Amino acid sequence: MKKKFAFIVSSIVGIFIFIAWMSMAGSPHVVETGMGFAISLGVALWLNYKICPWDI
C-alpha cells in the first residue's frame, strides 16, 4: 500500500512540476522540454525514494 501511495504522490508532483516548468518557459523548444522532463523526473524519483525507500 505504501509503494502505491508513493507512486501516486510522486507522479502527481512530477506532472505538476513539468506543467509549471512549461508555463515558465513560455514558448518551449526541445531543450526546455528536455530540461523540464529531467527536472520533474528527478524530483518524482527523489520523492518516491523519500516516501518509500527502495531495497537495492
C-alpha positions as CSV (number, residue, x, y, z in Angstrom):
1,M,0.0,0.0,0.0
2,K,2.8,2.4,0.8
3,K,4.5,1.7,-2.5
4,K,1.3,2.5,-4.4
5,F,0.8,5.7,-2.3
6,A,4.4,6.8,-3.1
7,F,4.0,6.1,-6.8
8,I,0.7,8.2,-7.0
9,V,2.1,11.1,-5.0
10,S,5.4,11.3,-6.8
11,S,3.6,11.0,-10.2
12,I,1.3,13.9,-9.4
13,V,4.1,16.1,-8.1
14,G,6.3,15.2,-11.2
15,I,3.4,16.2,-13.5
16,F,2.8,19.4,-11.6
17,I,6.4,20.4,-11.8
18,F,6.6,19.6,-15.5
19,I,3.5,21.8,-16.1
20,A,4.9,24.6,-14.0
21,W,8.2,24.4,-15.9
22,M,6.5,24.5,-19.3
23,S,4.4,27.5,-18.2
24,M,7.5,29.3,-17.0
25,A,9.4,28.5,-20.3
26,G,6.8,30.4,-22.3
27,S,7.4,29.1,-25.8
28,P,9.3,25.8,-25.1
29,H,11.5,24.2,-27.6
30,V,13.3,20.8,-27.5
31,V,15.9,21.9,-24.9
32,E,13.4,23.5,-22.5
33,T,11.2,20.4,-22.8
34,G,14.1,18.1,-22.1
35,M,15.2,20.1,-19.1
36,G,11.6,20.2,-17.7
37,F,11.3,16.4,-18.2
38,A,14.6,15.8,-16.5
39,I,13.8,18.0,-13.5
40,S,10.4,16.6,-13.0
41,L,11.6,13.0,-13.3
42,G,14.4,13.7,-10.8
43,V,12.1,15.2,-8.3
44,A,9.5,12.5,-8.7
45,L,12.1,9.8,-8.2
46,W,13.6,11.6,-5.2
47,L,10.2,12.0,-3.6
48,N,9.3,8.3,-4.3
49,Y,12.5,7.3,-2.6
50,K,11.9,9.5,0.4
51,I,8.3,8.2,0.9
52,C,9.2,4.5,0.4
53,P,12.9,3.7,0.3
54,W,14.0,1.2,-2.3
55,D,15.6,-2.1,-1.5
56,I,18.7,-2.3,-3.6
